Amino acid sequence: MSRVLIIGYGNPLRSDDGLGWHAAERLRSELADPEIEIRAVHQLTPELADPLSRARRVIFIDAAAEGEPGTLQRRSLTPSAGGDAFTHHATPSALLAAARSLYGHAPEAILFSVPAESVAFGESLSPMVRQALDELVEQITAML
C-alpha cells in the first residue's frame, strides 16, 4: 500500500486545463520517495478506484472552471454516493465511493485546484496559473 497517491488530471493541450498534468510531472521530478505514487492522467477513470483503495492518502490536482483565475484552492473530499465513477466524467468523490464499495477502503482525500484563465489550445499555462502551480507544488511538498 502506497502511503500517498497523487493524481494530476486534465488536458495538457488545452492551456490551463493541463494544470494537474503539469503539477504531477513537477512533483514527480521533485519527490523521490517510494511511498509516493504520482500519476498524470487526462481524466479520472474507473480504473483509478483500485490504486485509490490501496493508498492511505490521495491528493487530486485539477484546474477549476469557476473562481478567480490563479487562486489556489484546497478542500477535503469524502466519498459521494451521488456521483458515478463509471463514466467519462467521474469525480474524485465518486471514485472514492467506488474504491470503498469495490475494495473496502477509501483513503483520506484532498483536492487542490486552481481556476483556469484560458482553456484554449496550447501547451503552456497562463502566467497566473503558472504562478499558482509554483505555490501548489510548494504546499504539497511541505505537506508530505
N, C-alpha and C positions, 0 to 999 in steps of 0.2 A: 504494500500500500504506500503510494507516494504521500509525503506529508502535505504537499501543496501542488495543485494543478492550476495553471494559468492558461486561460483561453482568450486569445485576442481574436476578434472576428470582425469581418467587414470586407469590402471590395477595395483592394489596393489600387485599382484602376479608376476609381471614382473619387479622387482627391481626398477630402476629409473623411469619407466613409471608410477609408483604409486605416484609420487611427488604430483600431485594435490589432490589425496585422502588423503595423509598424512598431507598436508598443511591444508585442510579443517578440519580434525579431530583435529589438534593442535589449529587452530583458534577457533573451537567450544569450546574447553576447556578454552581458554583464553579470549574470548569475551562474556560477559553476558549482551547483550543488546537486548531487544525485537524488536528493529528496524532493527536488522541484522539477516537475514536468511542465514544459511550455509548448503550447500548440497555437499556431497561426492558421485560422480557417476562414473560408469565405462566408460561411453561415453555420448556425447551430443546427445539428442534425441528430436524429435519434441515436445514432451510434455513439454519441458522446455520453450517454447515460451510463455505460459500463465504466469508463475511466473515472467519471464523476463519483460513482459508488465506491471506488477504491481510494479516494482522496480524503484526507481529514479536513482540508480547506480548499475551496476553489475561488479563484479570482477571475471574473469575467471583465473584459475590456471592450468597449464599443463606442462608436460615435452616436450621439443622440440627435434626434430630429428636432427637438424643441429645447429652447433655452437660449441664454446669451452665448454666442459662439466663443469658444476658447475657455469657457469656465469649467473647471474640473469639478465633477460631481461624484459623490461616493454614497452608496447605500447598501445596507444589508438586505439579503434576499432570503425568502423562505420558499419551500415547495408550494406550488399552487395547483389546486385541483381543477381550476378553471381553464388552464391552458392545455394545449395539445402539443406534445413533443414529437408527434409522428406526422408533421407537416413540414413544408419548406420554410415556414415562418415560426419555428419553435422559439420559445422564450427561455431565458435562464431558469425562471421559476418552474416552468413546465418540465424542463429537463431534470431539475432537482426532484420533482414529483415522480418522474419516470424512474429515476435511479432508486428512489425509496421504494416504489411499487415493485419494480422488477428485480432489484438486487438487495433490498432490505436496508439500504443506507443512503442518506442524503447528507453531504458534508455541510459545514458552515460555509456560507457563500457571501461574497461581496461583489458588487458591480461598480466599476469605475467607468464613467462616461464623460464625454466632452461634446457639447453641442457643435455641430458642423457649421462652418461658414459657407462651404461650397461642396457639392457632390457632382460637379461637372467632370467630364472625362479628363483624367490626368493622374500622374503617379506621385505628385508631391502634395504635401499638406499645406494649407493656408498658413500664413505667419502666426496667427493667433492660436490655431490648433497645434502647430509645431511647438510653440512655447508651452502650451498646456501639456504636451507629450513629455517634455523635459521634467515638469513638475510631477506628472503621473509616475514616471519611471523612478524618480527620487522617492516618492511616497511609498511605492510598492517595495522598492529595495530596502528602505528603512523599516518597513513593517515586517519584512522577512528576516 
